[in-house]
Amino acid sequence: MKSKTQLQVVFVFTLVITDAVMTGTAFVLAYWLRHWIPWPAKAQDMGPLSEYTGIVLAHILSIFLVYVFSRLYRIDRMPSRIDEFYRVVSATTVGTLMGVALSSLLFKNSTLELDYSRGMVLYGWLSTIAFVTVGRVLHAQIRAGLREKGWGHDRVLIVGTGDVGLMIYHKIQSNPGMGYEVVGLVNASGANNLPPGLPILGHADDLAPLISEHEIDEVIIALPEATHQEILLLISECERGKVTIKVFPDVFQYMAGQVSIGDLGGLPLLTVRDVALRGWRRVAKRFIDIVGAACALVVLSPLLMLVAILIKLDSRGSAFYAQERMGLDGRPFMIFKFRSMRTDAEADGPGWTVEDDPRTTRLGRLIRRINVDEFPQLINVLIGEMSLVGPRPERPIWVNQYRRSIPRYMDRHWEQGGMTGWAQVNGLRGDTSIPERIKYDLWYIENWSLLLDIKILIRTVFNLFRSPNAY
């Protein structure tokens, strides 16, 4: 444990040094850009760079202090690059303004003789964002590389062998850079039909001795359907071993943050949910959909034409495929896709696509793997039947089945279905757990923002060619 703590301190210390070096380098670049680019006017009274030392130090100190209060030195195992970039931009903006004020306060007499103009402040702000972002990406890659080699690994025990437990297990196994070593899983339900090869260590009743025997550092409780009393009993067992405890939430915990208190003529009422997009938010989302879909169709038109021709050459039948899906407010519509299966694929009735599905054509297997088969849905987005981001629309036959067995399933139809969504960028697509996918969809609906949509779109682009569940 001591070595892990020391390694964490080293990570934080080196990140601070990296930020400081990158911030200083960005300021130097801003100095030369002010020399080279005469904006807003020709540079005057720009002394040698050495005379700006005090201003550089004030700039670095301001950035550092704002980063500290913005919790940018809290190192996560799997940081979201997009979220971190948002925070770097906002913190750098505040830090730059604070640096200007601090420089004016500390070096008033000297700065009057130097050219510390709006142009230099602007260059410094932009270059600091760029340099710090690059430095942090490189630092994160080095951290991940060290963790892959075994540095600072935490030994993890997963409680639960259901869909959630297996999803967490495979997530950790496929991301060694997180620094987790899954020692094993604990069977909490007594299930016997478990996939072969899983390291099952025992039953939940033996949790405390298992933690001690295997020197566990962290326990992840993956039992979303367990009662609160059962969760509390498991936590009490874990506390005996002095380990970090994390609990995967259930769908009702997602609802907890959406309760507000109101009244009806003096009568108190609880509003459980009021999250539908209205007003400017709906207009802004639709504007992004129209612009994004139109631009994508123009840029991708040569590729779309090529894929359509290849499909016609590869197998008999139409290049496109239309299928009924359920969209906003439960209204059906026809979704467009490139045909990736034989024309008689559903002769025996509808069914989920599975890995190595014999119904898939040779070319269809490739375009599904790289998600090209979904591109015609840009037409659905352009005409307003879908959005770029939202819960994936399902077929009516599956909707009628799941609405009876999954709580709040129909709530996902409060918003338009999307080409991609929060569940999909988190690996829940294809033949994956439907209840878990619904939880991600509900979280998206209840926490929607334009920045979240942009984040999902960026992650979708990066995941296009490496989706493990695209069959």
N, C-alpha and C positions, 0 to 999 in steps of 0.2 A: 504493500500500500504506500509506503514511504517513497519508493522509487517512482510510482505512478504520480504522486503529488509533486515530486520534484520535476518530473517530465512536464507536467501541466504548467508549472511555474516557468520552465524553460520556454515552452510554447508561447506563453503570454509575454514574457520578456522579449523574446525574439520578434514577436509581432509588433510590440511597441517600437523596437529599434527599426524594424522594416518600415513602419508608418512614418517615423521621424526622418529616415533617409529619403523615402519617397516624397515626403512633403518638402524637405529642403531642396531636393532635385527639381521638383515642380516649380519652386520659387525661382531657382536659377534659370530654368527654361522661360518663365514669365519675364524675367529681366531681359533676356536676349530677344524674346518675341517683341518686347516693347522697343528694342533697338531696331529690329528689322521691319516691323509693321507700324507705320505712322498713323496710329488711330488712338484716340479721336483727333489728335494733332501730332505734329512732329515732336519727338522726344526732346526735352530740354533739361539742362542741368542734371543729366544722369551721370553721377560720378562713377568711379570704379565699383565693381561688385563687392569689394571688401567693405565699402562704406555702408552696405545694406545688411551687415552681419546682425546687428541688433534687431532689425525688422524681421529678418529670417527667423531668429530665435523666438521672437514674440509670436510670429505666425505658427511655428512648430508647437510652442507651448499652448497656444489657444486651441489648435486642432486637437492636441492630446487631451486637454481638459474636457472639451466637448465630447470627444470619443469615449472618454471614461464615463461621463454621465449618460451617454447614449448606449451604454453597455456593449460597445463594440469590441471590448476585450474579454467578453464572455465567449469562450471557444466551445462551439457545439461539435458533436461528432459528425453530423451530416448537415452542415450549414446550407441554407438556401442562398445560392449566389445572387438571385434576383432580390430577395429580401435584404440581404446584406448591402447590395448596391443602393437600394432605396435609402437605407440608413446612412450609408457613406455620403450620399448626395446631400441629404438634409443636414447631417452633422457638419459636413465640410462647409456648407453655406453659412451656418451659424458661426462656425469656427473662423471662417475668413473674415466675416464682419467683426467678430470679436478681436481678431488679430489687428485689423485696421484701427479699431478704437484703442487697443492697447499700445500700438506703435505710436499713435498720435499723442497718447498720454505720456509715454516714457521718453519718446525722442522728438518732442515737439520742435525744439530749436533746429535740430539737424534735419528732420524730415521736411521742414519748410524749404530747405535748400536742395532737397533731392526730388526726383520725379517719381512720386508714388501715386500715380494717376489712376483714373477709373480703368483705363486700358490694362494697366499692370495688375490691378486687383482682379479684373475679369480673367486675364490669362492665368493668374495664379490660382483662381478658383477652379477653372476648367482643368488645368494641368494637374492640380492636386487630386481631383476626383479620378482622373485617368490613371495617374501614377499609383495612387493608393490602391485602387481597384486591382491593377495588375500585380502589385506587390502582395496583396492579400490572396489572390488566386494562386500565385506561386507558393506562398507560405502554406496554404491549405493543401496543395499537392504534395509538398514535402512532408507535412504532418501525416497525410494519408499513406504515403510511401513508407514512413517509419512504422506506422501502425500495422501495415500489411506484413512487415517483417517481424512483428511481435512486440514492438516497443509499446509499453503501457497498456497492454491488453487487459480488459475487464472480463472476468469469468462470469457468464450469464446463465441463469436457469430460467426456463420458460414454463410457467404453470398453465397447462391447457394444451390439449392435443387435437382440438377442433380446427375448423377452417382458419380462425384467427391465429391460433398458436402456430399452425403450419405456415401461414402467411408471414408472420414475424420471423420464424425460423429461416425461411428461404430468403427473406429480405436481408437478414444479417449475413447469411452465408454468401449471398451474391455481392455484398459490399464489405470486403475485408478492411477497407480503409476506415471503417467506423471504429475499429479498435475493440470489437467485441469478439469473444470466443464462446460460442454456445457449448456449454458442457453437456447439456441434455435437456430433455423435456420431462415434465411431471404430469402423469395422467390423473386428471381430477374427476373424470366422469366414469371411469371403469370400462371405457370402450376397448374392444378387442380387435376390431377390423381396422387397424392402423396401417399406414403405408410401411412396407419393409424398409429396413435400413435406418429408421429413426432411433436416435440414442435416448430411449426411454429409461429413466433412472429409477422410477418408482411411482408411488401414489402420493397424493397431496397430504395424506395423513402423516407421511414421513418427511414432511418438508423441512422441519428444523434440523434433524440429524443429517439430511442430505446437504443442506447448506454448509454445515460444519465439516462433513466428510470431504466434500469436493472443493472447499475453500471458495465459495461463491462470493462474488463482489456485488452482483446486481440480480434482482429477481423481477421478471416481467410477468404480471398476472394477465393472461389472455383469456379471460372468461367473461365476455360481454353480457352473457345471459344469466350469470350467477346473481343470486340475491345479495343485497347489501350485507346481510348477516354473514353469508358465506365469504364475501370479500374481506370483511373485518376479521374473521377467524384466520384467514390466510395471512393477512397483514400482521396479526399478532404473532403467528408462527415465524414469519420473516424477521420481525423485530428482535426475536431471541437471538438471531444470528448476526445482528448489527450489519445489515446489508442495505443498499439502495433499493427502494421498491418503486416500481412503475406499474400503473394499472391501465389497461386498454379500456376506454369508456364505452358504455352502452348507448343505444340510441336515445334513451330518456335523459341522459346527462347532456346530450347535445341540446335538448329542449330547455334545460334549466336556465340557460343564459338568455332565453327569449321571453321570459315572463315579466310583464310590467303591470303596475297597479293603476287602475282608472276608476271612474265612477259613472253611474247612469242616474242622473237626477238625485245625487246624494247616496245612491246605493253602491257600495264597493264592488268592483269587478276585477278579475284577473284576466289580462289579455295574454294568452299563451303564445300567440304568434301573430305578427303583423309585418311580414317581410317582403310582400310582393313589390316588384319594381313599379314605381309610379313617377309621373311628372318628368322632370329633367333627367332623372336617372334612366328611365326607359328610352327617352329620346337620344341620350348620349350613347347608350348601348346599341341602339338601332343604327345610329350614324356610323359607329365603328364597324358594325356588321356590313353595311352597304359599301363603305370605302374599302374595307379589307377584302371582301369577297370580289368586288369589281377589279381591284388591283391584282389579286391573286389569279383571277381568271385570265386577265390579259397576259400576265407574266408566264403563267403555266400553260397557255393555250398550245404551244408547240408540243409540249410533253403530253397533254391530254389527247391531241390528235395522233401522236405516235402510239400511245398505249391502245387507243381504240383500234388502230390498224392492226397492231400485233395480236389483239384479242381475236379479231376476225380471222387472222391467218392461223391462229393456234387451234381454234375449235369452232365447231358449227354453232350458230346462234348469234344473237344481237351482242353488240359491244357493251351496251348499257343494260342495267337491270333496275327495275322499279319495284319497291316493296312497301306495303302499307305499314306505317308506324303511327304511334299516338303522340301528339304534340301538346302545345299549350292548351290548358283547360280540358285535356282529354280529347281534343279534336283530332281525327285521323287525317293523314296526308300521305302522299307517295314520296318516299325518299329515293334519291338517285344514287347509283353506285356503278362502278365498272363491274361487269360480270366476271366473277372469279370461279364459278362452278359450272358443271355441266347443266344443260337446259332441263334435264330430268332430275335435278338434285333433290327436289321435294316431291317426287312421285309417291313416296311412302308417308308423306306428311312433314310438317316443319320440325326442325331439330337444331340444336346448338352445333356450331362448328367446333370440332375438336382438333387436336394436333394430328398431323398426317391424315386428315380427312380424305377418304377415297373419292368424295364427290368433287374435290377441288381440281381444277385443270392445272397443267404444268405452269403456264404463265400466271394463273390465278394464285398459285402458292407463293410466287415471287412478289406480285403486287400487293398481296395481303401482308406479307412479311415486312414490306417497306411502306405500308399504309397508303399506297397510291390508289387503291380501289375506292377510298373515301373522297377523293378530290371532286367528283361530280356533285357532291353535296354543297359545294359553293353556290350552285344554282339555287338550291333550296334556301340558302342563306340570303341570296340576293333578292328573291321574290318574297321573303318574309316568313317562310314556313319554319325556318330554323335560325339559330344564332351560331356565331363562331364558337362561343363557349357556353356550355350549359349541360344539364344532365343528358346522357345519351338516350334518344327516344327508342322505345322498345315496340315490338310488334303487339297488336291487341291481344293475341292469344296468350302471350306471356303476362301482359298487364292484368288480364282477368284472373290469371292464376295467382300472381304474387300479391294482388291487392287484398286477397283473403287471408294470406298467411304472414305478411310482413307489415308491422305497424308503420303507419304514415307513408306507405308506399305511394299513394296517389298525390301526396304533397309535392313530389318531385315534378308534377305537371303544373305547378304554379308558374313556372317559367318555361320559356321556349327551350326545346331540346337543342343540343349543340353538337358540332362536329367533334369537339373534344371537351373534356370536363375535368374537374378536380379529381374524380375517381380514376380517370384514365391516366393522368400524368403521375398518379401514385401507384401505377401497376395493376389496377383493377379493371381489366378489360378482357374480352374473350371468355374463356371457361374459368371464371373466378367466382368467388362468393357473392351472390346477389345481395344478401342482407348487409354485408360490409360495404358494397358499392353504394347502397342506398344511404348509408350513414354519411359517406363522403358527399353525396349529392345534396343531402339535407344541410350539411355544414356549409356547402358552397352557397346555397340559396339564402341561408340565414346570415351569412357573413359577406355577401356580395359587395364588391367595389370595382371601379374601373381598373385600379392597380392590380387587383386579384385576377381580373380577366387578362390583362397584359402579361402577368406572371405565368398564367396557364398557357397562353399562346407561345411564349418564349420556351417554356419547358417542353411543349409539344414539338416544336421545331427540333430541339436537341434530342428528343426521344424517337423521332420519326424512324430512324434506321436501327433502333436497338430495343424495340418493344418485345419482351420475352413471351407475351401472351397473344401476339398477333399471328393467327393461323391462316 
